[in-house]
């Protein structure tokens, strides 16, 4: 173990090791690290939307794991230049999420705001201000939320059968309700507008689950992850070392 292992507080570093861990022996289903992770997660009080799901009776079809997924941003890039349909649907869904009734759709905006050659969706509200283009309060709210979605990258995403699991991971910090709400909204966009891109044949059930220090009341904690890593890797494996060092840091901070 290096000295930096002992005090590394970078969230994405430990999540990268988790990403590696969950891919080990994935074909062994419930006997794999992913299977153990889902079994532990099934014992939590997660709430599913768009239907009910069980994590204990899976055949592990359509199983994929993504790290720091930016699906909305990448879908926007992939759908160029014919974006109006997707972006109008996205605007309408965000209007619903933000409880806004009156808002111009993306295709109805000033040409300076929906021209893909000059304005990215995460710039719409900012560009409206700098170009002195008037947005209503509702439009400012909707396109501000859209900006946040394009900038956000949920830490870990798991698809399995008809279930979409989106992880909000925290390492040494507590969970932020505004960030969790945004992650829920992003998950709804994925499950509603982009589900086929994730291998689903129909709109999946979905949830956002919390991974973090036990004192922050997550759905699954880093002690659980450490147990799985220790069963999977030998003492000299870098992922096992990093995850164990991470748990030791949480113990020193009294948030394990």
C-alpha positions as a Markdown table, in Angstrom:
| # | Residue | x | y | z |
|---|---|---|---|---|
| 1 | Unk | 0.0 | 0.0 | 0.0 |
| 2 | Unk | 1.3 | 3.5 | -0.9 |
| 3 | Unk | 0.8 | 6.4 | 1.4 |
| 4 | Unk | -1.7 | 8.0 | -1.0 |
| 5 | Unk | -3.8 | 4.8 | -0.8 |
| 6 | Unk | -4.2 | 5.6 | 2.9 |
| 7 | Unk | -5.7 | 9.1 | 2.4 |
| 8 | Unk | -7.0 | 9.2 | -1.2 |
| 9 | Unk | -10.5 | 10.8 | -0.9 |
| 10 | Unk | -11.3 | 10.8 | -4.7 |
| 11 | Unk | -14.8 | 9.4 | -5.2 |
| 12 | Unk | -14.3 | 8.4 | -8.8 |
| 13 | Unk | -11.1 | 6.5 | -7.9 |
| 14 | Unk | -12.9 | 4.1 | -5.6 |
| 15 | Unk | -15.9 | 3.9 | -8.0 |
| 16 | Unk | -13.5 | 2.9 | -10.8 |
| 17 | Unk | -12.3 | -0.1 | -8.7 |
| 18 | Unk | -15.9 | -1.0 | -8.0 |
| 19 | Unk | -16.6 | -0.9 | -11.7 |
| 20 | Unk | -13.8 | -3.4 | -12.2 |
| 21 | Unk | -15.0 | -5.6 | -9.3 |
| 22 | Unk | -18.5 | -5.9 | -10.6 |
| 23 | Unk | -17.3 | -7.2 | -14.0 |
| 24 | Unk | -15.4 | -10.1 | -12.5 |
| 25 | Unk | -16.9 | -13.6 | -13.4 |
| 26 | Unk | -20.1 | -11.9 | -14.5 |
| 27 | Unk | -21.2 | -15.1 | -16.2 |
| 28 | Unk | -21.5 | -16.8 | -12.8 |
| 29 | Unk | -24.7 | -14.8 | -12.1 |
| 30 | Unk | -25.5 | -14.8 | -8.4 |
| 31 | Unk | -22.2 | -16.3 | -7.6 |
| 32 | Unk | -20.4 | -13.4 | -9.2 |
| 33 | Unk | -19.4 | -10.2 | -7.4 |
| 34 | Unk | -22.2 | -8.5 | -9.3 |
| 35 | Unk | -24.6 | -11.1 | -8.1 |
| 36 | Unk | -23.5 | -10.7 | -4.5 |
| 37 | Unk | -23.8 | -6.9 | -4.9 |
| 38 | Unk | -27.4 | -7.2 | -6.1 |
| 39 | Unk | -28.3 | -9.7 | -3.4 |
| 40 | Unk | -27.1 | -7.2 | -0.7 |
| 41 | Unk | -28.9 | -4.4 | -2.5 |
| 42 | Unk | -32.1 | -6.4 | -2.6 |
| 43 | Unk | -32.3 | -6.3 | 1.2 |
| 44 | Unk | -32.5 | -2.5 | 1.2 |
| 45 | Unk | -35.6 | -0.3 | 1.0 |
| 46 | Unk | -35.2 | 0.8 | -2.6 |
| 47 | Unk | -38.2 | 2.2 | -4.4 |
| 48 | Unk | -38.8 | 1.3 | -8.0 |
| 49 | Unk | -40.7 | 3.4 | -10.5 |
| 50 | Unk | -42.6 | 2.3 | -13.6 |
| 51 | Unk | -43.4 | -1.0 | -12.0 |
| 52 | Unk | -42.2 | -3.4 | -9.4 |
| 53 | Unk | -39.0 | -5.5 | -9.7 |
| 54 | Unk | -37.1 | -8.2 | -7.8 |
| 55 | Unk | -33.3 | -8.5 | -7.7 |
| 56 | Unk | -33.5 | -12.1 | -6.3 |
| 57 | Unk | -35.0 | -13.9 | -9.3 |
| 58 | Unk | -32.8 | -12.7 | -12.2 |
| 59 | Unk | -31.5 | -14.6 | -15.2 |
| 60 | Unk | -28.9 | -11.9 | -15.8 |
| 61 | Unk | -30.0 | -11.1 | -19.3 |
| 62 | Unk | -29.2 | -7.7 | -20.8 |
| 63 | Unk | -26.5 | -7.2 | -18.1 |
| 64 | Unk | -24.3 | -4.1 | -18.6 |
| 65 | Unk | -22.4 | -1.8 | -16.2 |
| 66 | Unk | -21.5 | 1.8 | -17.0 |
| 67 | Unk | -19.2 | 4.1 | -15.1 |
| 68 | Unk | -20.0 | 7.9 | -15.1 |
| 69 | Unk | -22.6 | 7.5 | -17.8 |
| 70 | Unk | -23.5 | 10.6 | -19.7 |
| 71 | Unk | -26.2 | 9.1 | -21.9 |
| 72 | Unk | -28.2 | 12.2 | -22.6 |
| 73 | Unk | -25.1 | 14.1 | -23.8 |
| 74 | Unk | -23.9 | 11.2 | -25.9 |
| 75 | Unk | -27.4 | 10.6 | -27.4 |
| 76 | Unk | -27.6 | 14.2 | -28.4 |
| 77 | Unk | -24.3 | 13.9 | -30.2 |
| 78 | Unk | -25.3 | 10.6 | -31.9 |
| 79 | Unk | -28.6 | 12.0 | -33.2 |
| 80 | Unk | -27.1 | 15.0 | -35.0 |
| 81 | Unk | -28.3 | 16.7 | -37.1 |
| 82 | Unk | -31.9 | 15.6 | -36.7 |
| 83 | Unk | -32.4 | 16.6 | -33.1 |
| 84 | Unk | -35.7 | 18.4 | -32.9 |
| 85 | Unk | -37.8 | 15.4 | -32.1 |
| 86 | Unk | -35.6 | 14.1 | -29.3 |
| 87 | Unk | -34.9 | 17.5 | -27.9 |
| 88 | Unk | -38.7 | 18.4 | -27.9 |
| 89 | Unk | -39.5 | 15.2 | -26.1 |
| 90 | Unk | -36.8 | 15.9 | -23.6 |
| 91 | Unk | -38.1 | 19.4 | -23.1 |
| 92 | Unk | -41.6 | 18.1 | -22.5 |
| 93 | Unk | -40.4 | 15.6 | -20.0 |
| 94 | Unk | -38.4 | 18.2 | -18.1 |
| 95 | Unk | -41.4 | 20.5 | -18.1 |
| 96 | Unk | -43.4 | 17.7 | -16.3 |
| 97 | Unk | -40.5 | 17.1 | -13.8 |
| 98 | Unk | -40.2 | 20.8 | -13.0 |
| 99 | Unk | -44.0 | 21.4 | -12.9 |
| 100 | Unk | -43.8 | 24.0 | -15.7 |
| 101 | Unk | -46.9 | 24.4 | -17.9 |
| 102 | Unk | -45.8 | 27.1 | -20.3 |
| 103 | Unk | -42.4 | 26.7 | -22.0 |
| 104 | Unk | -41.3 | 26.9 | -25.6 |
| 105 | Unk | -40.1 | 23.6 | -27.0 |
| 106 | Unk | -36.5 | 23.3 | -28.1 |
| 107 | Unk | -37.5 | 23.6 | -31.8 |
| 108 | Unk | -39.5 | 26.8 | -31.0 |
| 109 | Unk | -36.6 | 28.6 | -29.4 |
| 110 | Unk | -34.8 | 31.5 | -31.0 |
| 111 | Unk | -32.6 | 30.2 | -33.8 |
| 112 | Unk | -29.5 | 31.3 | -31.9 |
| 113 | Unk | -30.4 | 28.9 | -29.0 |
| 114 | Unk | -31.3 | 25.8 | -31.0 |
| 115 | Unk | -28.7 | 26.0 | -33.8 |
| 116 | Unk | -26.4 | 23.0 | -33.1 |
| 117 | Unk | -23.5 | 24.8 | -34.7 |
| 118 | Unk | -23.4 | 27.7 | -32.2 |
| 119 | Unk | -25.2 | 26.5 | -29.0 |
| 120 | Unk | -25.1 | 23.3 | -27.0 |
| 121 | Unk | -28.1 | 22.5 | -24.9 |
| 122 | Unk | -26.1 | 23.1 | -21.7 |
| 123 | Unk | -25.5 | 26.7 | -22.9 |
| 124 | Unk | -29.1 | 27.7 | -23.7 |
| 125 | Unk | -29.9 | 29.6 | -20.6 |
| 126 | Unk | -26.5 | 31.3 | -20.5 |
| 127 | Unk | -26.6 | 32.2 | -24.2 |
| 128 | Unk | -30.1 | 33.7 | -23.8 |
| 129 | Unk | -28.7 | 36.0 | -21.1 |
| 130 | Unk | -25.6 | 37.0 | -23.1 |
| 131 | Unk | -27.6 | 37.5 | -26.4 |
| 132 | Unk | -30.4 | 39.4 | -24.6 |
| 133 | Unk | -33.0 | 36.8 | -25.6 |
| 134 | Unk | -35.9 | 36.8 | -23.2 |
| 135 | Unk | -36.8 | 33.5 | -21.5 |
| 136 | Unk | -39.9 | 33.2 | -19.3 |
| 137 | Unk | -39.5 | 32.0 | -15.7 |
| 138 | Unk | -40.7 | 28.6 | -16.7 |
| 139 | Unk | -38.3 | 28.4 | -19.7 |
| 140 | Unk | -35.4 | 29.5 | -17.5 |
| 141 | Unk | -36.3 | 26.7 | -15.1 |
| 142 | Unk | -36.7 | 24.0 | -17.7 |
| 143 | Unk | -33.5 | 24.9 | -19.7 |
| 144 | Unk | -31.6 | 25.3 | -16.4 |
| 145 | Unk | -32.6 | 21.8 | -15.5 |
| 146 | Unk | -31.6 | 20.6 | -19.0 |
| 147 | Unk | -28.2 | 22.2 | -18.6 |
| 148 | Unk | -27.7 | 20.3 | -15.3 |
| 149 | Unk | -28.7 | 17.0 | -17.0 |
| 150 | Unk | -26.2 | 17.5 | -19.8 |
| 151 | Unk | -23.4 | 18.2 | -17.2 |
| 152 | Unk | -24.3 | 15.3 | -14.9 |
| 153 | Unk | -22.7 | 11.9 | -14.9 |
| 154 | Unk | -24.3 | 9.3 | -12.5 |
| 155 | Unk | -21.5 | 7.4 | -10.9 |
| 156 | Unk | -22.5 | 3.8 | -11.8 |
| 157 | Unk | -25.3 | 2.4 | -13.9 |
| 158 | Unk | -26.4 | -1.3 | -14.0 |
| 159 | Unk | -28.9 | -2.8 | -16.4 |
| 160 | Unk | -30.2 | -6.3 | -15.9 |
| 161 | Unk | -33.2 | -7.8 | -17.6 |
| 162 | Unk | -35.9 | -5.1 | -17.4 |
| 163 | Unk | -34.4 | -3.2 | -14.6 |
| 164 | Unk | -32.4 | 0.0 | -14.6 |
| 165 | Unk | -30.3 | 0.7 | -11.5 |
| 166 | Unk | -28.7 | 4.1 | -11.2 |
| 167 | Unk | -26.2 | 4.6 | -8.4 |
| 168 | Unk | -25.5 | 7.9 | -6.6 |
| 169 | Unk | -22.2 | 7.1 | -4.9 |
| 170 | Unk | -20.6 | 9.1 | -2.1 |
| 171 | Unk | -17.3 | 8.3 | -0.5 |
| 172 | Unk | -16.5 | 10.6 | 2.4 |
| 173 | Unk | -19.4 | 13.0 | 1.9 |
| 174 | Unk | -23.1 | 12.8 | 2.8 |
| 175 | Unk | -25.8 | 12.6 | 0.2 |
| 176 | Unk | -27.3 | 15.8 | -1.3 |
| 177 | Unk | -31.1 | 15.8 | -1.9 |
| 178 | Unk | -30.9 | 18.2 | -4.9 |
| 179 | Unk | -28.3 | 16.0 | -6.5 |
| 180 | Unk | -30.4 | 12.9 | -5.8 |
| 181 | Unk | -33.5 | 14.5 | -7.3 |
| 182 | Unk | -31.6 | 15.4 | -10.4 |
| 183 | Unk | -30.4 | 11.8 | -10.7 |
| 184 | Unk | -33.9 | 10.5 | -10.4 |
| 185 | Unk | -34.9 | 12.9 | -13.2 |
| 186 | Unk | -32.0 | 11.7 | -15.4 |
| 187 | Unk | -33.0 | 8.1 | -14.7 |
| 188 | Unk | -36.6 | 8.9 | -15.8 |
| 189 | Unk | -35.3 | 10.4 | -19.1 |
| 190 | Unk | -33.2 | 7.3 | -19.7 |
| 191 | Unk | -36.0 | 5.0 | -18.9 |
| 192 | Unk | -38.5 | 6.9 | -21.0 |
| 193 | Unk | -36.7 | 8.3 | -24.0 |
| 194 | Unk | -33.5 | 6.3 | -24.3 |
| 195 | Unk | -34.3 | 2.8 | -23.0 |
| 196 | Unk | -33.7 | 1.1 | -26.3 |
| 197 | Unk | -30.1 | 2.5 | -26.4 |
| 198 | Unk | -29.6 | 0.6 | -23.1 |
| 199 | Unk | -30.8 | -2.7 | -24.5 |
| 200 | Unk | -34.4 | -2.7 | -23.1 |
| 201 | Unk | -37.2 | -3.8 | -25.4 |
| 202 | Unk | -39.7 | -1.8 | -23.4 |
| 203 | Unk | -39.6 | 1.0 | -20.8 |
| 204 | Unk | -37.8 | -0.6 | -17.8 |
| 205 | Unk | -38.6 | -0.3 | -14.1 |
| 206 | Unk | -35.9 | 1.9 | -12.6 |
| 207 | Unk | -34.5 | 3.2 | -9.3 |
| 208 | Unk | -31.8 | 5.4 | -7.9 |
| 209 | Unk | -29.8 | 3.7 | -5.1 |
| 210 | Unk | -27.3 | 5.2 | -2.7 |
| 211 | Unk | -23.9 | 3.8 | -2.1 |
| 212 | Unk | -21.9 | 5.4 | 0.7 |
| 213 | Unk | -20.7 | 5.4 | 4.3 |
| 214 | Unk | -22.9 | 3.4 | 6.6 |
| 215 | Unk | -23.6 | 6.4 | 8.8 |
| 216 | Unk | -25.2 | 8.2 | 5.9 |
| 217 | Unk | -27.9 | 5.5 | 5.6 |
| 218 | Unk | -27.2 | 4.3 | 2.1 |
| 219 | Unk | -28.9 | 1.3 | 0.4 |
| 220 | Unk | -25.5 | -0.4 | 0.2 |
| 221 | Unk | -22.3 | 0.7 | 1.9 |
| 222 | Unk | -18.6 | 0.4 | 1.4 |
| 223 | Unk | -18.3 | -2.3 | 4.1 |
| 224 | Unk | -20.5 | -4.5 | 1.8 |
| 225 | Unk | -18.3 | -3.7 | -1.2 |
| 226 | Unk | -15.1 | -4.5 | 0.8 |
| 227 | Unk | -16.5 | -7.9 | 1.8 |
| 228 | Unk | -17.1 | -8.7 | -1.9 |
| 229 | Unk | -13.7 | -7.5 | -2.9 |
| 230 | Unk | -11.9 | -9.6 | -0.2 |
| 231 | Unk | -13.7 | -12.7 | -1.4 |
| 232 | Unk | -12.8 | -11.9 | -5.1 |
| 233 | Unk | -9.1 | -10.8 | -5.0 |
| 234 | Unk | -5.9 | -11.9 | -3.3 |
| 235 | Unk | -4.1 | -9.6 | -0.9 |
| 236 | Unk | -1.8 | -8.1 | -3.5 |
| 237 | Unk | -4.5 | -7.0 | -5.9 |
| 238 | Unk | -4.7 | -3.3 | -6.4 |
| 239 | Unk | -8.5 | -3.1 | -6.3 |
| 240 | Unk | -8.6 | -5.0 | -3.0 |
| 241 | Unk | -5.9 | -2.8 | -1.6 |
| 242 | Unk | -7.7 | 0.4 | -2.7 |
| 243 | Unk | -11.2 | -0.6 | -1.5 |
| 244 | Unk | -9.8 | -1.8 | 1.9 |
| 245 | Unk | -7.8 | 1.4 | 2.2 |
| 246 | Unk | -11.0 | 3.3 | 1.4 |
| 247 | Unk | -12.9 | 1.6 | 4.2 |
| 248 | Unk | -10.0 | 2.3 | 6.6 |
| 249 | Unk | -10.3 | 6.0 | 5.8 |
| 250 | Unk | -14.0 | 6.0 | 6.5 |
| 251 | Unk | -13.3 | 4.3 | 9.8 |
| 252 | Unk | -10.8 | 7.0 | 10.7 |
| 253 | Unk | -13.5 | 9.6 | 9.8 |
| 254 | Unk | -16.2 | 7.6 | 11.8 |
| 255 | Unk | -18.5 | 7.3 | 8.8 |
| 256 | Unk | -17.8 | 3.7 | 7.7 |
